[in-house]
């Protein structure tokens, strides 16, 4: 399975969130109970610096196992602290058995806040 491509747009200084539903080829929800998820944003694929990280361990990603739903979120305080123009990301999930799947990848654009 190849990762899907989805570009994100984040507005600085406001709450941000996305929901990702994982389905199989027959459009049935993949049960993700016990899964963890990680997403890192970097300036480029080769960059060693992480611009922002979302994961189940830092509570920026939640998993709703029965419906295959992953919810990504950043608070207004967290987006206000972001300081980049564009970046790249990938979104990976890990099953309870340790199987890793890259579900999405793409670009992220940060719209800088004017009202502060």
ZANUDREN-473241 format. One record per atom (N, C-alpha, C, CB): residue number from 0; residue in three letters; atom name; x, y, z. Coordinates in nm, 4 decimals, padded with zeros to 6 digits. Glycine has a CB too. Layout:
R  seq  type  atom         u         v         w
R  NUM   ala    CA         X         Y         Z
...
//
This chain:
R  seq  type  atom         u         v         w
R    0   unk     N   00.0836  -00.1170   00.0000
R    0   unk    CA   00.0000   00.0000   00.0000
R    0   unk     C   00.0886   00.1240   00.0000
R    0   unk    CB  -00.0954  -00.0006   00.1208
R    1   unk     N   00.0671   00.2111  -00.0950
R    1   unk    CA   00.1412   00.3372  -00.1017
R    1   unk     C   00.0716   00.4432  -00.0180
R    1   unk    CB   00.1554   00.3850  -00.2477
R    2   unk     N   00.1511   00.5323   00.0372
R    2   unk    CA   00.0948   00.6425   00.1156
R    2   unk     C   00.0170   00.7360   00.0251
R    2   unk    CB   00.2057   00.7198   00.1897
R    3   unk     N  -00.0928   00.7861   00.0770
R    3   unk    CA  -00.1678   00.8881   00.0052
R    3   unk     C  -00.0976   01.0221   00.0170
R    3   unk    CB  -00.3113   00.8977   00.0583
R    4   unk     N  -00.1318   01.1146  -00.0697
R    4   unk    CA  -00.0733   01.2485  -00.0657
R    4   unk     C  -00.1835   01.3478  -00.0303
R    4   unk    CB  -00.0058   01.2854  -00.2024
R    5   unk     N  -00.1595   01.4227   00.0777
R    5   unk    CA  -00.2568   01.5211   00.1223
R    5   unk     C  -00.1793   01.6388   00.1775
R    5   unk    CB  -00.3551   01.4619   00.2291
R    6   unk     N  -00.1967   01.7552   00.1187
R    6   unk    CA  -00.1300   01.8758   00.1661
R    6   unk     C  -00.2141   01.9416   00.2744
R    6   unk    CB  -00.1044   01.9741   00.0497
R    7   unk     N  -00.1482   01.9941   00.3786
R    7   unk    CA  -00.2159   02.0596   00.4899
R    7   unk     C  -00.1831   02.2084   00.4897
R    7   unk    CB  -00.1756   01.9951   00.6245
R    8   unk     N  -00.2756   02.2851   00.5417
R    8   unk    CA  -00.2623   02.4292   00.5559
R    8   unk     C  -00.2946   02.4611   00.7013
R    8   unk    CB  -00.3566   02.5078   00.4558
R    9   unk     N  -00.2011   02.5195   00.7732
R    9   unk    CA  -00.2207   02.5537   00.9139
R    9   unk     C  -00.2215   02.7055   00.9269
R    9   unk    CB  -00.1096   02.4902   01.0040
R   10   unk     N  -00.3232   02.7566   00.9945
R   10   unk    CA  -00.3273   02.8991   01.0248
R   10   unk     C  -00.2664   02.9211   01.1623
R   10   unk    CB  -00.4729   02.9541   01.0187
R   11   unk     N  -00.1662   03.0049   01.1683
R   11   unk    CA  -00.0955   03.0326   01.2933
R   11   unk     C  -00.1881   03.1067   01.3903
R   11   unk    CB   00.0331   03.1157   01.2664
R   12   unk     N  -00.1845   03.0656   01.5179
R   12   unk    CA  -00.2589   03.1354   01.6212
R   12   unk     C  -00.4026   03.0912   01.6403
R   12   unk    CB  -00.2578   03.2772   01.5919
R   13   unk     N  -00.4448   02.9878   01.5679
R   13   unk    CA  -00.5804   02.9346   01.5854
R   13   unk     C  -00.5729   02.7835   01.6049
R   13   unk    CB  -00.6707   02.9699   01.4630
R   14   unk     N  -00.6793   02.7275   01.6626
R   14   unk    CA  -00.6855   02.5825   01.6770
R   14   unk     C  -00.6871   02.5184   01.5383
R   14   unk    CB  -00.8108   02.5398   01.7594
R   15   unk     N  -00.6173   02.4053   01.5241
R   15   unk    CA  -00.6081   02.3339   01.3966
R   15   unk     C  -00.6349   02.1864   01.4214
R   15   unk    CB  -00.4684   02.3545   01.3299
R   16   unk     N  -00.7051   02.1252   01.3298
R   16   unk    CA  -00.7291   01.9826   01.3425
R   16   unk     C  -00.7672   01.9197   01.2100
R   16   unk    CB  -00.8368   01.9570   01.4441
R   17   unk     N  -00.7376   01.7925   01.1978
R   17   unk    CA  -00.7742   01.7121   01.0809
R   17   unk     C  -00.8148   01.5745   01.1291
R   17   unk    CB  -00.6568   01.7028   00.9782
R   18   unk     N  -00.9076   01.5141   01.0586
R   18   unk    CA  -00.9458   01.3769   01.0878
R   18   unk     C  -00.9099   01.2900   00.9684
R   18   unk    CB  -01.0972   01.3664   01.1208
R   19   unk     N  -00.8493   01.1769   00.9976
R   19   unk    CA  -00.8079   01.0820   00.8948
R   19   unk     C  -00.8748   00.9497   00.9264
R   19   unk    CB  -00.6513   01.0672   00.8882
R   20   unk     N  -00.9493   00.8967   00.8303
R   20   unk    CA  -01.0139   00.7680   00.8484
R   20   unk     C  -00.9436   00.6661   00.7600
R   20   unk    CB  -01.1657   00.7758   00.8156
R   21   unk     N  -00.9048   00.5543   00.8184
R   21   unk    CA  -00.8340   00.4488   00.7465
R   21   unk     C  -00.9336   00.3407   00.7081
R   21   unk    CB  -00.7182   00.3896   00.8323
R   22   unk     N  -00.9425   00.3155   00.5770
R   22   unk    CA  -01.0331   00.2129   00.5256
R   22   unk     C  -00.9571   00.1189   00.4340
R   22   unk    CB  -01.1522   00.2766   00.4509
R   23   unk     N  -01.0080  -00.0021   00.4205
R   23   unk    CA  -00.9458  -00.0976   00.3294
R   23   unk     C  -00.9994  -00.0768   00.1873
R   23   unk    CB  -00.9716  -00.2430   00.3767
R   24   unk     N  -00.9566  -00.1594   00.0945
R   24   unk    CA  -00.9951  -00.1428  -00.0460
R   24   unk     C  -01.1448  -00.1607  -00.0681
R   24   unk    CB  -00.9193  -00.2413  -00.1324
R   25   unk     N  -01.2134  -00.2275   00.0246
R   25   unk    CA  -01.3589  -00.2451   00.0147
R   25   unk     C  -01.4333  -00.1334   00.0877
R   25   unk    CB  -01.4002  -00.3817   00.0721
R   26   unk     N  -01.3598  -00.0299   00.1307
R   26   unk    CA  -01.4149   00.0862   00.2010
R   26   unk     C  -01.4648   00.0538   00.3416
R   26   unk    CB  -01.5276   00.1448   00.1207
R   27   unk     N  -01.4199  -00.0566   00.3993
R   27   unk    CA  -01.4531  -00.0919   00.5373
R   27   unk     C  -01.3494  -00.0296   00.6306
R   27   unk    CB  -01.4589  -00.2470   00.5561
R   28   unk     N  -01.3949   00.0168   00.7467
R   28   unk    CA  -01.3023   00.0743   00.8440
R   28   unk     C  -01.2016  -00.0301   00.8890
R   28   unk    CB  -01.3784   00.1306   00.9649
R   29   unk     N  -01.0771   00.0122   00.9023
R   29   unk    CA  -00.9744  -00.0738   00.9599
R   29   unk     C  -00.9755  -00.0481   01.1100
R   29   unk    CB  -00.8317  -00.0463   00.8967
R   30   unk     N  -00.9946  -00.1526   01.1867
R   30   unk    CA  -00.9999  -00.1389   01.3320
R   30   unk     C  -00.8591  -00.1108   01.3824
R   30   unk    CB  -01.0593  -00.2671   01.3994
R   31   unk     N  -00.8440   00.0016   01.4498
R   31   unk    CA  -00.7114   00.0482   01.4910
R   31   unk     C  -00.6944   00.0486   01.6430
R   31   unk    CB  -00.6865   00.1878   01.4366
R   32   unk     N  -00.7691  -00.0338   01.7112
R   32   unk    CA  -00.7529  -00.0452   01.8569
R   32   unk     C  -00.6102  -00.0897   01.8867
R   32   unk    CB  -00.8565  -00.1461   01.9183
R   33   unk     N  -00.5449  -00.0229   01.9798
R   33   unk    CA  -00.4078  -00.0566   02.0168
R   33   unk     C  -00.3020   00.0061   01.9271
R   33   unk    CB  -00.3913  -00.2042   02.0154
R   34   unk     N  -00.3426   00.0824   01.8260
R   34   unk    CA  -00.2477   00.1474   01.7361
R   34   unk     C  -00.1939   00.2760   01.7989
R   34   unk    CB  -00.3140   00.1776   01.6003
R   35   unk     N  -00.0746   00.3135   01.7578
R   35   unk    CA  -00.0188   00.4441   01.7889
R   35   unk     C   00.0051   00.5157   01.6563
R   35   unk    CB   00.1139   00.4322   01.8730
R   36   unk     N   00.0240   00.6464   01.6633
R   36   unk    CA   00.0447   00.7240   01.5409
R   36   unk     C   00.1470   00.8335   01.5654
R   36   unk    CB  -00.0881   00.7848   01.4911
R   37   unk     N   00.2224   00.8661   01.4610
R   37   unk    CA   00.3258   00.9688   01.4677
R   37   unk     C   00.3272   01.0488   01.3382
R   37   unk    CB   00.4645   00.9058   01.4942
R   38   unk     N   00.3502   01.1789   01.3526
R   38   unk    CA   00.3637   01.2678   01.2371
R   38   unk     C   00.4699   01.3715   01.2712
R   38   unk    CB   00.2265   01.3364   01.1999
R   39   unk     N   00.5659   01.3866   01.1834
R   39   unk    CA   00.6688   01.4890   01.2012
R   39   unk     C   00.6675   01.5818   01.0807
R   39   unk    CB   00.8094   01.4248   01.2201
R   40   unk     N   00.6871   01.7099   01.1089
R   40   unk    CA   00.7008   01.8112   01.0042
R   40   unk     C   00.8452   01.8589   01.0067
R   40   unk    CB   00.5998   01.9313   01.0247
R   41   unk     N   00.9073   01.8597   00.8901
R   41   unk    CA   01.0453   01.9066   00.8750
R   41   unk     C   01.0518   02.0033   00.7574
R   41   unk    CB   01.1439   01.7868   00.8539
R   42   unk     N   01.1556   02.0832   00.7520
R   42   unk    CA   01.1722   02.1782   00.6419
R   42   unk     C   01.1884   02.1055   00.5085
R   42   unk    CB   01.2933   02.2691   00.6673
R   43   unk     N   01.2555   01.9911   00.5109
R   43   unk    CA   01.2736   01.9085   00.3914
R   43   unk     C   01.2886   01.7640   00.4381
R   43   unk    CB   01.3989   01.9550   00.3062
R   44   unk     N   01.2806   01.6721   00.3471
R   44   unk    CA   01.2930   01.5299   00.3835
R   44   unk     C   01.4290   01.4994   00.4469
R   44   unk    CB   01.2726   01.4413   00.2594
R   45   unk     N   01.5317   01.5714   00.4076
R   45   unk    CA   01.6670   01.5458   00.4598
R   45   unk     C   01.6988   01.6230   00.5879
R   45   unk    CB   01.7692   01.5808   00.3547
R   46   unk     N   01.6119   01.7138   00.6274
R   46   unk    CA   01.6380   01.7962   00.7454
R   46   unk     C   01.6392   01.7116   00.8722
R   46   unk    CB   01.5331   01.9073   00.7573
R   47   unk     N   01.7334   01.7410   00.9612
R   47   unk    CA   01.7395   01.6698   01.0893
R   47   unk     C   01.6538   01.7375   01.1961
R   47   unk    CB   01.8842   01.6605   01.1375
R   48   unk     N   01.6111   01.8605   01.1712
R   48   unk    CA   01.5329   01.9356   01.2692
R   48   unk     C   01.3829   01.9127   01.2491
R   48   unk    CB   01.5652   02.0854   01.2597
R   49   unk     N   01.3139   01.8864   01.3588
R   49   unk    CA   01.1695   01.8694   01.3557
R   49   unk     C   01.1052   02.0045   01.3852
R   49   unk    CB   01.1227   01.7606   01.4580
R   50   unk     N   01.0170   02.0492   01.2959
R   50   unk    CA   00.9475   02.1762   01.3149
R   50   unk     C   00.8294   02.1618   01.4096
R   50   unk    CB   00.9002   02.2309   01.1812
R   51   unk     N   00.7593   02.0514   01.3978
R   51   unk    CA   00.6484   02.0198   01.4885
R   51   unk     C   00.6250   01.8694   01.4833
R   51   unk    CB   00.5175   02.0990   01.4500
R   52   unk     N   00.5865   01.8125   01.5969
R   52   unk    CA   00.5618   01.6690   01.6045
R   52   unk     C   00.4261   01.6446   01.6689
R   52   unk    CB   00.6739   01.5975   01.6840
R   53   unk     N   00.3493   01.5592   01.6045
R   53   unk    CA   00.2218   01.5149   01.6592
R   53   unk     C   00.2303   01.3650   01.6782
R   53   unk    CB   00.1020   01.5541   01.5664
R   54   unk     N   00.1796   01.3172   01.7916
R   54   unk    CA   00.1830   01.1737   01.8167
R   54   unk     C   00.0777   01.1368   01.9200
R   54   unk    CB   00.3228   01.1297   01.8640
R   55   unk     N   00.0525   01.0088   01.9315
R   55   unk    CA  -00.0367   00.9630   02.0379
R   55   unk     C   00.0307   00.9820   02.1735
R   55   unk    CB  -00.0759   00.8146   02.0170
R   56   unk     N   00.1626   00.9774   02.1789
R   56   unk    CA   00.2324   00.9927   02.3075
R   56   unk     C   00.2329   01.1374   02.3573
R   56   unk    CB   00.3756   00.9430   02.2948
R   57   unk     N   00.2214   01.2356   02.2675
R   57   unk    CA   00.2142   01.3750   02.3143
R   57   unk     C   00.0716   01.4302   02.3070
R   57   unk    CB   00.3083   01.4635   02.2314
R   58   unk     N  -00.0250   01.3403   02.2865
R   58   unk    CA  -00.1688   01.3730   02.2867
R   58   unk     C  -00.2117   01.4692   02.1760
R   58   unk    CB  -00.2063   01.4325   02.4191
R   59   unk     N  -00.1324   01.4804   02.0718
R   59   unk    CA  -00.1723   01.5621   01.9575
R   59   unk     C  -00.2401   01.4769   01.8503
R   59   unk    CB  -00.0506   01.6345   01.8984
R   60   unk     N  -00.2391   01.3444   01.8704
R   60   unk    CA  -00.3132   01.2516   01.7850
R   60   unk     C  -00.3918   01.1590   01.8764
R   60   unk    CB  -00.2174   01.1703   01.6897
R   61   unk     N  -00.5201   01.1445   01.8472
R   61   unk    CA  -00.6018   01.0472   01.9186
R   61   unk     C  -00.6497   00.9423   01.8187
R   61   unk    CB  -00.7226   01.1161   01.9903
R   62   unk     N  -00.6703   00.8210   01.8698
R   62   unk    CA  -00.7123   00.7085   01.7866
R   62   unk     C  -00.8476   00.6601   01.8364
R   62   unk    CB  -00.6069   00.5931   01.7893
R   63   unk     N  -00.9424   00.6494   01.7442
R   63   unk    CA  -01.0725   00.5904   01.7742
R   63   unk     C  -01.0742   00.4564   01.7028
R   63   unk    CB  -01.1935   00.6838   01.7289
R   64   unk     N  -01.0404   00.3500   01.7757
R   64   unk    CA  -01.0107   00.2200   01.7178
R   64   unk     C  -01.1192   00.1566   01.6342
R   64   unk    CB  -00.9771   00.1294   01.8232
R   65   unk     N  -01.2446   00.1596   01.6788
R   65   unk    CA  -01.3508   00.0888   01.6078
R   65   unk     C  -01.3819   00.1502   01.4722
R   65   unk    CB  -01.4755   00.0864   01.6917
R   66   unk     N  -01.3567   00.2796   01.4565
R   66   unk    CA  -01.3909   00.3468   01.3315
R   66   unk     C  -01.2703   00.3825   01.2466
R   66   unk    CB  -01.4683   00.4705   01.3608
R   67   unk     N  -01.1512   00.3357   01.2833
R   67   unk    CA  -01.0322   00.3656   01.2049
R   67   unk     C  -01.0006   00.5130   01.1967
R   67   unk    CB  -01.0475   00.3117   01.0682
R   68   unk     N  -01.0416   00.5890   01.2972
R   68   unk    CA  -01.0290   00.7347   01.2937
R   68   unk     C  -00.9086   00.7828   01.3737
R   68   unk    CB  -01.1559   00.7996   01.3471
R   69   unk     N  -00.8295   00.8686   01.3102
R   69   unk    CA  -00.7179   00.9372   01.3746
R   69   unk     C  -00.7501   01.0861   01.3724
R   69   unk    CB  -00.5805   00.9064   01.3026
R   70   unk     N  -00.7415   01.1519   01.4873
R   70   unk    CA  -00.7679   01.2945   01.4943
R   70   unk     C  -00.6390   01.3660   01.5298
R   70   unk    CB  -00.8791   01.3262   01.5971
R   71   unk     N  -00.5957   01.4569   01.4425
R   71   unk    CA  -00.4756   01.5368   01.4629
R   71   unk     C  -00.5197   01.6722   01.5147
R   71   unk    CB  -00.3916   01.5504   01.3312
R   72   unk     N  -00.4484   01.7262   01.6138
R   72   unk    CA  -00.4889   01.8571   01.6643
R   72   unk     C  -00.3718   01.9337   01.7243
R   72   unk    CB  -00.5984   01.8415   01.7681
R   73   unk     N  -00.3796   02.0636   01.7056
R   73   unk    CA  -00.2882   02.1592   01.7681
R   73   unk     C  -00.3739   02.2716   01.8246
R   73   unk    CB  -00.1803   02.2141   01.6654
R   74   unk     N  -00.3396   02.3192   01.9429
R   74   unk    CA  -00.4121   02.4306   02.0027
R   74   unk     C  -00.3663   02.5622   01.9408
R   74   unk    CB  -00.3921   02.4329   02.1554
R   75   unk     N  -00.4424   02.6673   01.9670
R   75   unk    CA  -00.4037   02.8003   01.9188
R   75   unk     C  -00.2675   02.8410   01.9744
R   75   unk    CB  -00.5100   02.9046   01.9576
R   76   unk     N  -00.2405   02.8062   02.0991
R   76   unk    CA  -00.1100   02.8378   02.1601
R   76   unk     C   00.0010   02.7640   02.0854
R   76   unk    CB  -00.1084   02.7994   02.3116
R   77   unk     N  -00.0229   02.6380   02.0504
R   77   unk    CA   00.0782   02.5585   01.9792
R   77   unk     C   00.1017   02.6102   01.8380
R   77   unk    CB   00.0361   02.4119   01.9737
R   78   unk     N  -00.0051   02.6473   01.7658
R   78   unk    CA   00.0161   02.6982   01.6293
R   78   unk     C   00.0807   02.8359   01.6314
R   78   unk    CB  -00.1169   02.7043   01.5528
R   79   unk     N   00.0523   02.9142   01.7351
R   79   unk    CA   00.1150   03.0467   01.7463
R   79   unk     C   00.2667   03.0340   01.7605
R   79   unk    CB   00.0568   03.1241   01.8667
R   80   unk     N   00.3127   02.9263   01.8228
R   80   unk    CA   00.4566   02.9058   01.8447
R   80   unk     C   00.5289   02.8539   01.7199
R   80   unk    CB   00.4778   02.8084   01.9594
R   81   unk     N   00.4553   02.8121   01.6182
R   81   unk    CA   00.5192   02.7611   01.4962
R   81   unk     C   00.5871   02.8744   01.4219
R   81   unk    CB   00.4162   02.6914   01.4047
R   82   unk     N   00.7035   02.8448   01.3627
R   82   unk    CA   00.7801   02.9485   01.2938
R   82   unk     C   00.8483   02.8900   01.1712
R   82   unk    CB   00.8844   03.0117   01.3883
R   83   unk     N   00.7691   02.8637   01.0685
R   83   unk    CA   00.8211   02.8182   00.9398
R   83   unk     C   00.7240   02.8631   00.8321
R   83   unk    CB   00.8409   02.6627   00.9371
R   84   unk     N   00.7645   02.8567   00.7083
R   84   unk    CA   00.6750   02.8925   00.5979
R   84   unk     C   00.6124   02.7673   00.5371
R   84   unk    CB   00.7513   02.9720   00.4896
R   85   unk     N   00.6991   02.6726   00.4995
R   85   unk    CA   00.6512   02.5474   00.4418
R   85   unk     C   00.7341   02.4325   00.4968
R   85   unk    CB   00.6580   02.5509   00.2866
R   86   unk     N   00.6781   02.3151   00.4898
R   86   unk    CA   00.7489   02.1964   00.5340
R   86   unk     C   00.6896   02.0736   00.4693
R   86   unk    CB   00.7448   02.1840   00.6857
R   87   unk     N   00.7469   01.9595   00.5015
R   87   unk    CA   00.6965   01.8307   00.4533
R   87   unk     C   00.6680   01.7435   00.5746
R   87   unk    CB   00.7988   01.7611   00.3560
R   88   unk     N   00.5785   01.6463   00.5565
R   88   unk    CA   00.5442   01.5587   00.6673
R   88   unk     C   00.5168   01.4187   00.6134
R   88   unk    CB   00.4216   01.6131   00.7453
R   89   unk     N   00.5167   01.3230   00.7045
R   89   unk    CA   00.4517   01.1956   00.6775
R   89   unk     C   00.3799   01.1526   00.8044
R   89   unk    CB   00.5546   01.0871   00.6306
R   90   unk     N   00.2787   01.0701   00.7865
R   90   unk    CA   00.1927   01.0251   00.8951
R   90   unk     C   00.1993   00.8730   00.8979
R   90   unk    CB   00.0448   01.0761   00.8772
R   91   unk     N   00.2546   00.8191   01.0070
R   91   unk    CA   00.2727   00.6750   01.0194
R   91   unk     C   00.1954   00.6224   01.1392
R   91   unk    CB   00.4215   00.6398   01.0322
R   92   unk     N   00.1417   00.5013   01.1237
R   92   unk    CA   00.0721   00.4344   01.2333
R   92   unk     C   00.1415   00.3012   01.2592
R   92   unk    CB  -00.0801   00.4137   01.2005
R   93   unk     N   00.1376   00.2594   01.3843
R   93   unk    CA   00.2010   00.1344   01.4264
R   93   unk     C   00.0975   00.0488   01.4978
R   93   unk    CB   00.3240   00.1616   01.5187
R   94   unk     N   00.0828  -00.0754   01.4516
R   94   unk    CA  -00.0132  -00.1663   01.5128
R   94   unk     C   00.0410  -00.2172   01.6460
R   94   unk    CB  -00.0446  -00.2844   01.4183
R   95   unk     N  -00.0462  -00.2806   01.7242
R   95   unk    CA  -00.0049  -00.3398   01.8514
R   95   unk     C   00.1009  -00.4471   01.8293
R   95   unk    CB  -00.1258  -00.3991   01.9251
R   96   unk     N   00.1008  -00.5093   01.7111
R   96   unk    CA   00.1993  -00.6130   01.6783
R   96   unk     C   00.3303  -00.5554   01.6262
R   96   unk    CB   00.1419  -00.7080   01.5757
R   97   unk     N   00.3389  -00.4206   01.6122
R   97   unk    CA   00.4628  -00.3574   01.5684
R   97   unk     C   00.4737  -00.3324   01.4187
R   97   unk    CB   00.5760  -00.4404   01.6104
R   98   unk     N   00.3671  -00.3579   01.3429
R   98   unk    CA   00.3686  -00.3296   01.1982
R   98   unk     C   00.3511  -00.1791   01.1764
R   98   unk    CB   00.2557  -00.4100   01.1235
R   99   unk     N   00.4391  -00.1202   01.0944
R   99   unk    CA   00.4350   00.0229   01.0685
R   99   unk     C   00.3799   00.0468   00.9285
R   99   unk    CB   00.5756   00.0862   01.0841
R  100   unk     N   00.2864   00.1416   00.9183
R  100   unk    CA   00.2249   00.1781   00.7909
R  100   unk     C   00.2350   00.3288   00.7736
R  100   unk    CB   00.0762   00.1312   00.7841
R  101   unk     N   00.2802   00.3725   00.6567
R  101   unk    CA   00.2771   00.5153   00.6248
R  101   unk     C   00.1469   00.5389   00.5499
R  101   unk    CB   00.4038   00.5607   00.5394
R  102   unk     N   00.0560   00.6133   00.6135
R  102   unk    CA  -00.0736   00.6372   00.5510
R  102   unk     C  -00.0741   00.7599   00.4613
R  102   unk    CB  -00.1793   00.6519   00.6565
R  103   unk     N  -00.0065   00.8660   00.5048
R  103   unk    CA  -00.0088   00.9916   00.4301
R  103   unk     C   00.1284   01.0565   00.4281
R  103   unk    CB  -00.1111   01.0876   00.4900
R  104   unk     N   00.1458   01.1419   00.3290
R  104   unk    CA   00.2621   01.2298   00.3218
R  104   unk     C   00.2225   01.3511   00.2404
R  104   unk    CB   00.3861   01.1575   00.2591
R  105   unk     N   00.2982   01.4582   00.2556
R  105   unk    CA   00.2649   01.5772   00.1781
R  105   unk     C   00.3390   01.6996   00.2271
R  105   unk    CB   00.1167   01.6025   00.1827
R  106   unk     N   00.2854   01.8128   00.1887
R  106   unk    CA   00.3429   01.9426   00.2222
R  106   unk     C   00.2543   02.0130   00.3247
R  106   unk    CB   00.3596   02.0298   00.0953
R  107   unk     N   00.3163   02.0997   00.4027
R  107   unk    CA   00.2420   02.1813   00.4986
R  107   unk     C   00.2804   02.3263   00.4764
R  107   unk    CB   00.2705   02.1375   00.6461
R  108   unk     N   00.1804   02.4118   00.4697
R  108   unk    CA   00.2011   02.5555   00.4579
R  108   unk     C   00.1479   02.6206   00.5838
R  108   unk    CB   00.1316   02.6134   00.3308
R  109   unk     N   00.2271   02.7093   00.6419
R  109   unk    CA   00.1858   02.7845   00.7599
R  109   unk     C   00.1472   02.9261   00.7171
R  109   unk    CB   00.2992   02.7875   00.8672
R  110   unk     N   00.0226   02.9624   00.7434
R  110   unk    CA  -00.0230   03.0982   00.7166
R  110   unk     C   00.0050   03.1815   00.8411
R  110   unk    CB  -00.1756   03.1016   00.6783
R  111   unk     N   00.0996   03.2742   00.8293
R  111   unk    CA   00.1433   03.3532   00.9447
R  111   unk     C   00.0321   03.4454   00.9950
R  111   unk    CB   00.2672   03.4358   00.9084
R  112   unk     N   00.0258   03.4531   01.1260
R  112   unk    CA  -00.0758   03.5335   01.1932
R  112   unk     C  -00.0399   03.6817   01.1847
R  112   unk    CB  -00.0909   03.4900   01.3405
R  113   unk     N  -00.1406   03.7652   01.1610
R  113   unk    CA  -00.1227   03.9101   01.1601
R  113   unk     C  -00.1706   03.9671   01.2927
R  113   unk    CB  -00.1991   03.9753   01.0415
R  114   unk     N  -00.2870   03.9209   01.3390
R  114   unk    CA  -00.3437   03.9672   01.4659
R  114   unk     C  -00.2782   03.8916   01.5789
R  114   unk    CB  -00.4977   03.9485   01.4696
R  115   unk     N  -00.2054   03.9631   01.6649
R  115   unk    CA  -00.1355   03.8971   01.7754
R  115   unk     C  -00.1694   03.9641   01.9051
R  115   unk    CB   00.0157   03.8981   01.7536
//
